[in-house]
Amino acid sequence: MPQSAIAQTTIPQDSAYLGQKPPGIAPVIFARDRASLIDYYEYGSVFSKDGSEFYYAVIVNSKPQIRCIRYEKNGWTAPKVIIASKEYEYNDPFLSPDGKRLYFISDRAADGRGPKKDFDIWYVERKNGDWSDQPVNAGAAINSNKNEYYMSFLTNGTMYFSSNGDTDQATDKNYDIRFSKYANGQFAKSEKLGNSINTTHYEADVFVSPDEQYIIFCSERPGGSGAGDLYISFKNSEGNWENAKNMGPAINTSGYEFCPFVTADGKYLFFSRDGDIFWVSSEVIGRLK
């Protein structure tokens, strides 16, 4: 999985990022006319490495579904539904490092027919240029009998994600960020990050830079600007995560900021806020180091 194996698409500069005007250091809504539509709740976005595919979640009839906008034949397509259901939720899309798998979370039954369950991490595989119809569960090394949310990857395939799998009834809102190493086609049993990242409050929606130099995540810990804020932690010279810090008023508001993602070219930070997708220059990350 870690090695890149998907043909790359070259996109003219003026068409990159859905042809949108690049943002500065103040976040702006991304693609109001294409993705962040006024009448819908969109969130959890990710671009492919070459920038030719844009995946995101949108709520339709109370059920999140995953859509994709692609660059084809010298232009961007209309949004296409990748996976949706009247019974189950599908959201938090993220591509594997080689682009061959599309990961997401869902409360679908194991067989896709029974009553919904807790949220697990699943994936579909790219076959003949499209995605397979049958989702595959990421397995017991990742998924617990509670909820797993929002994943991202190192270049070597290690997955970062969040879970409340080791909580009891009284603490089940205490989601923590975990990681699972990937080797020989398998994920190892996940491990929880330490208290420089995790607290007794909600930590989830983690984006890890592919070189593991920083992580950005959503937390509902006290002292933030709103109900949920984005926090960041950098690796120090000893290879340990520094104490996470709030990304501040440049990013966080009285609203709810979540679902961070940094583009493969390192230029832009995407995140979600109260039903819209935002983007901002990644200069805001450098200023926090």
N, C-alpha and C positions, 0 to 999 in steps of 0.2 A: 503493500500500500504506500509506503513513503515516497517511492520514486515516481517522478512525473511521467505519464504515459499518454496524455491526451494532446492531440494536435492543437497548436495554438492559433488563434485568430488575430490578425492584425487589424486594428480599428483606427481609422483616421482620427487625428487628435481632436478635431472639432465635433466628432461623434462619440468620444469617450464618455463614459458615465451617463448614458442615455442622452448625450448632447446637452447636458446641463452646464450652466455657468459655474465654474469652481468656486467654492466658498473661501472666505478668509478665516480669521480666528474667532469669528462669531458664528455659532451654529445657525443653519437655515434649513427649512424644510426641503427635502430632496424630491425632485420630480413631482411637483404638485399636480401636473397634468397627466402623469403616467402611472405613478406608484402611490404616492401619498394623497389619495383622493379625499375630498372634503367629506363625502357621505359614508366613508368606510373607516374601519379601525385596522391600520396596518402596523406591522412591527417585525422585528427579528430578521434583518436583511443581511445578505452576503453576496459578494461578487466572486465569480470564478477568477483564477489567477490571471488569465489573459484579459479579463474584463468584458468578455463576450456574453456572459450569463449573469443575470441578476435574480436571485431567489429571495422571496419574502413571504410572510404569512399575512393573511387578511381574514377577518371574521365575516362570515356570511351566514345569515340565519342562526346566529349564536354558536356556530361551529367554525373554528379556525381551519383554513385550508392553505396549502402551499402553492404559490404561483411562481412563474418564471417569465422574464422578458429576455429575449435573445437577440444578438446582433446577427442578422442573416441577410445575404444579398444586398449588402451596402445600406442596411437600415435596421432599426429596432422593431421587433415584432410587437403585436399587442400581447398583453399578459395571457399566459396559458396556464391552466390549472394542471399541476403535476400530481397532486394527490388530495382527495377530499372525500368526505363522507357525511351522511345525514346522522350517523350514530356516534362517530368518533371525532376527536380533535387531532389535527396535525399541524404542528408549528415548530419554531426554532430550527429552521433548515441550516445546514452547514456542510460544505464539501470536504471530503477526505483530501489529504495532501496530494494524491495523484489524480484527483478529479473523477475517479471511477465509482465513488459511492456518494450518495446524497443522504446524509444523516438527518434525523429529526426526532422530535418526541411525539408520543401519542398515547392515549388511554385506550387504544384498541384492544380487543380480546386477542389472545394468542393465536386463535384460528381465524380471526377477522370476522366472526359471526356471532359470538356470544355477547353477554353484557360487558360494558366498558369496565376497565380496571384502573389501577394506579398508572401514572405516567412512566413509561419506559423509553429508552433510547433505541431507535430502530434505524434501518437504512434500506435503500433500494440501490441496485447496481445498474451501471450504464451498459446497455447492450445494443449494438447496432445503431449507435447514435442517440438512443432514447433510454428512458428509465424503465426498469422491470416493473411489472404489475404487482409482484408479491413482496411486501416488506419482510425484512429479516430482523429478528430481535438481536440486539448487540450482545446478549448473553449475560450469564450470572456473574461474571467478573465485574460487570458494569451495573447491571440492574438489580434492584432489591425488591422487597415486597411493599415498598413505599414509592416515592416519586423521584425521578431523575430528570433534570432540566438542562437545556442549553449547553452544547459541547463546542469545543474548538481543539485544534491540534498543533503539536510541534511538527517540524519537518520530518522527524523520524517516526511519526505516527502515534506518539503518546497522546492520549485524549485527556483533556481537562473538562470537567463537568461539575454539576452540583447535585446533592442528594440529601434527603432527610431520612435515609434508610436506617440510620443507627439511633433514631430518636424513639421516645415513648409517647404515649398519648398527650402528656402534659407539655412536651417539648417539640411536637411534630412540625412547628413552624420554624424550627432552627435548622435551616438548610446550610450545609457546609460545602466548600469547594474541595474536590478530590481530583486525583489523576490516576490514569491506568497506562502502564507501559505496553507497547505493542511490539511483538516479535514473533517471527515464524507463523504469521497469519492469525495470531491470537492476542487478545488483551489479557494482561495479568490482573490479578486481584487488585482492586483500586486501593489507594492510600489517601488519607485526609491530610491536607495542608495544615501547618501549625497555626498558632494563635497570632502570628503577625498578619495573617489573612482572615482566619475564621474567628468568630465570636459566638456568643450564645444567642445571637440574633440571625436574621436571614441574610445569607450570602449566596448569590446565584448569578446566572447569566455571565459566565466568565469567558473573556477572550484572552488567550495567551499568545504572545508574539511567537511566530514559528521558531525563532532562535532562543526562546525562553528567557528573554531579557526583561520583560515586564508582563504584568497581567492587569486587566481592567475588569471590574465586576460590579454588579449591583448589590447594594446592602441597604437594609432597613434599620440599621443600628441607630441609636440616639445621637443627636447632634448634627444631623444632616439638614439640608435645605428644605427637603420635602419628604414625602412618604418613602420614597426610594431614591437613592443617589448613586452615582458612579464613583468608584474608588479605584486607586491605582497603586501598585507595588512594583518596585524595581529590584532586580537581583544585585546584591552587593559584590564586592571583590572576592569574598569568600564563597560565593555561589549560593547565598541564602537570601530568602525574600525579606526585604525591609518591611517595617510596619506600614501597612496600607494607609494612604491618606486620601481624603476627600478631594475630588478633582476641582472643587471650588465653583464660584459663580460663573466662570467661563463656560461651564457645562451644565451644572445643576441649578434647578429652579424649585419653586414650590410644588411643581408637578412631580411626575414619576419618571425617572430616567433609567433605562434598562437596555438589554440586548446590544452591547458594544461590539464593533467589528472594525478592524483596521485593514485597509485594502492592501493587496500584495505588493503594490509599488510603494507602500509606506506613506502615501501622500495624504490620506483622508481617514478620519475617524467617523464611522457611522454609528448611530444609536437611535433608540426609539424613545418617544415621549408622548404619553397620553393620546395614542392613536395615530401618530404620524412618525415618519422616518426622517431623521435629521442627518446632516453631514457637516463636517467642520475640518479645517486644515489640521493635520497631525502636529503642527507646530505647538498646539496646546499640550501635547504629551511631553515634548522636549522641555517646555517651560516648567514642568513639574518635577523634573529629575533633580 
